[in-house]
Amino acid sequence: MALFKSALGKLKQGLSRTRESLGGGLRSLLTGRKIDEQLLADLERRLIESDVGVAGARELVESVRADHKAGRIDSGDQVLDHLKRELKAMWPEADRTLHFADAAPTVILVTGINGVGKTTSIAKLCKALTNENRTVLLGACDTFRAGAVRQLEIWGERLGIEVVKGQQGGDPASVAFDACDAAVARKVDVLILDTAGRLHTQQGLMGQLEKIRRVIDKRIPGAPHETLLVLDATSGQNALRQAEEFKQTAGVTGIVLAKLDGTARGGIVVAIRTATDIPVKFVGVGETPDDLEPFDPETFIEAMLAE
């Protein structure tokens, strides 16, 4: 299905800044050099600057050192292909697809802090689902900001998708329950619930998120079937910390890494993989509703390090 196919061409275009910074930077660094401790130190610094993370950078550099000592690589020109192999191997075979309920509706809960591109990512997910001829309903559970509800409504109008909303300042869990009711009554395939932006340290809001989860499970047993955390790739290591923190508090099942087209920090996917086992399921590589790509490690690494 189209939703689960990752296009190398679109990824290369969307990752152009990362490709220039990381791929191009590595080629400049490695070409024509011998492998020695100075090169390895320069390589580690370059990887850390690209937000691969300290742990990921050290793991990769140690693999280069080990293969050099074993005689498997003997020059800097061979290191890039080695890095590609090692990076791809960081992701074992795993299910990174969107999980659908055995019986409709599938409920997807979307969370994250303010400003990460949450609503736009929801719109992109809606477009991908409707492209597969799935019917979609939206629930506007951010009752604190009228602007957030209106933004969701605007996307709904553009995409021909209805939005269930409540009173401003009302109970978000009540909106979630009403949205579940509507999804069941209208026999839609997928219900996507937008929630208020929150930090893991905001105990009241995190408790509210738990209440939403309890309410929708009561109305549709087993829901939510996915809890997606939207992260802003341009925030680099802050995105990594959010992934670690929300894993502990929000029952996150997958990550949407947004705004990759606006940053040279695409290496953050490596840092996330090193620090947490939450799968990155989708990456945002542009501003239009069609610019959402399923995360496939092999295709992503090829695009990130392509010439």
N, C-alpha and C positions, 0 to 999 in steps of 0.2 A: 504494500500500500504506500501511496505517495508520502504519507506522514512519516514513514520510517526509512526513507531513502535520503541519504546525504549526498549532495552534489558537490564534487570537488571544485568545479569552476566557481560556483557561488561562494564557497568557503574561502577559496584563494582571494577572491575579490574582497570579501568581508574581513579577511584577516590581513589585508595589505599592510597595515601599519605594523602589526606584529611580525609579519614576514620580512619586512624591510629591516626592522630593528633586530629581531632574533636571528632569522635565517641569514640575512645579509651581514649582520654583525659577526656571526659565527664564521661565515666564509672569509671575511676580511681578517679575522683573528687567526684562523687555522691554516689558510692556504700558504704552502711553501715553508711551513715551520716544522722543526723537529719536535718530538714529544719530550718535554722535560718538565721539571717542577715549575718553571716560570710559566710555561704554556698552560699547565694544569691550574695554576693560581689565576691566570687571566681568564681561563674558561669558567672557573667557578664564579668569579666576579661578574662576568657577562651573563651567566645564567641567573644569578641572584638579581641583577638589575632588570631582568626580563620577567621578574615575579614568579620564577619557577619555585622559589622558596629555598631557604638555607638547606633544609633536609633533602629536598629533591636534587638541588645542585650538587651537594656532597655525594649523594648516592651515584649520580651520573659521572662525576669526576673520578670516583673510586673505581667505577666500571672501566673507564678509559685507562686508568693506571694499571688495573689488573690485566686487561687485554694487551697492553703494551709490554708488561713484564712477561706475559706468556708468549709473546712473539706473534700475536694475531694482528696487531696493527703496529706500524712503524713510522708513520708520519702524520702530521696534522691534517693532510688532505683526506685521510681515511676516517677521521674522527666524526665528521658530520653523518656519514652513513651509519657509523657505530651508534651515535646518539639517537638517530631515527629508530634503529632496532630496539635500543634500550627503552626509549620513551613508549613505543608501541607495546612493549612487553610489560609496562607498568599496569596495563588494564587487562586483567584476565577475562576470559569469556564470562559475560554476565548479561543479565536481562536489563537493558537500558531503555526498553520500550515503555510506552504509556500503558498502564494497566487498566483494562476495562472490566466492569462488573459482568458476572455471568448473565444477569438480567438487567435491562435498562431500568432506571438511568444510572450511568456512571457519574459519581460525584467527585469533582476535583476542587480541592481547597487550595487557594493561592495566598501565600504570605510573604513577608519581607519588610524591610524598613522603608520609610518614605523616600521617594526620589530615585529608586533603583530601576524604574521602568516596568513596574508591576502591571499597570493597566494596559500599557502597550503590548507587553508580552502576552497578556490574556487575549487581546485582540488578534495577535498573530496565531495563537493556539486555536482560537475560534475559526480563523480562516483555514488553517490546515485541516481541522475537523470537518468543516463544511465542504472543503474540496473532496473529502472522502464520502460525501453525501450523508454525513451524520447530522442529525438535528441537535441544536445547541440552545440552551437557555442560560442566562446570566443572573446571578444574585448579587446585588450591591450591598454587601454587609459592612462597608465603611460608612457608618451612619454619622460619623463625627464631622466629616468635611463634605459640604454640599458640592464643592468643586469635584471631588472624587466621584460622586454619583453621576454628576453631569458628564464627566469625561467618559465614564463607562457607557452612559446612554448615547453619547455621540458616536462611539465606536459601534454600539449596537445598531444604531440607525444606518451607519455606513455599510454594515455587514448584513443587515436584515435579520438581526437577532434581538429577541425581546429581553427586557431587563426587569427583574422583580426587585422593587425597592420598598423602603419603609419611610417613616418619618425621620427627619434630621434630629439627631440626638437620641433616637430610639434604641431599643435593644437589638444589637446585631444578631444575636442568636434567634430572635423572633423572625427577623428577615430571612435567615438561613432556613428556618423551619417552613416559612411560607414558600420559599423558593423550592424546597424539596417537595412540598405539596403540589405546587404548580407543575414541577417536572414529572411527577407521577401522573397527575391528571391529564397532562398534555402528551404523555408518552414520548418525551424527548429522549434522545440517546445519551446526551451528556449535559450535566449541570456544572457550571463553573462558578465558584463562589469567590468573589473578591473580598479581601479583608483589610482592615485599617493597618497602615504602616505602624510597626512597633519595633522596639528594641527588646532584647531578651531580658534586660534589667527592669523593664516596666512590668512589674508583677501584676498590676491590675489588668493590663492589656493581655498579658500572657494567660491569665486566668480566664479572661473573656474568650480567648482562642480555644481553650480547653472546653468551655461551656458550649461554644459553637460545635465542636467535635462531638460532644455528648448528645446534643440536640439532633444533629443530622443522623447520627447512628441510631437514635431512638426512632426517627421517622423512616429511615432507609437503613436497615440493619447491614452492618459491614462498611458503611460510608464514614468518612471519605475513603474512596478507593485509591486516591493519590493526594498527597500533600506536597505541593511544589513550592520551593523556596526560590524567589527571584533574587539574583545577585547582580550587582553592577560591576562588570569587568574592569571599568575604568578606575574603580576604587582599590584595585590591587590587593594588598595584604589585608585591608579592612574586610573585603569580601571573604577571605579565608577565615577570619575570626568570626564573621557572621555565620558561616557554614558550621563551624565547630559549636557555636553557641546555640543555634536553632536546632541542631541535631539533638541536643540534650533536652530541649524544652518544648518542641513543637511537633514531634513525630514526623519529621520531614522524610519523604520517600524519594524525592528527586530534586534536582537543581535545574533552574533555567538561568543560564549565564547570559545576561543581556549586555548590549552596547559594545560588543566585541569589535564592531567596525570603527568605533571611536577611540581605540586605544592600541598601544603597542604592548599591552600587558596580557596577551593571550596565554602566556605561560602560566597564568594563575590556575589553569585546569590541572597542571601537574602538581602544584602546591595543594590544591583541594584533594587530589587523589592520594597524595602522600599523607595528609593530615586526617582525612575522614573517608569512610567507606560509602558516603552518600553518593549515588551515581549522578553525574551530570547527564541529563536526559535531552536537553535542548540548548541551542546557542542562538542568540540573536545577532545577525550579521548585517543589519540594515534597518531603515526606518519604515519600510512599507509592510503591510500585513503579510506579505509573502516571504518576508525575510526572517523566517524561523527555520533552523535546520536541526534535525536529529543529531545528537552527538555520537559520532562513530570515531573511536580513537585513531584507527589507522588513517582514515580520510582526513581527520583533523590534523594529525601530525604531518602528513604529507603537505597539506595546505599551509601549515604554519612555517615549514622549513623549505618550501619550494623556492626556486630561483625566480 
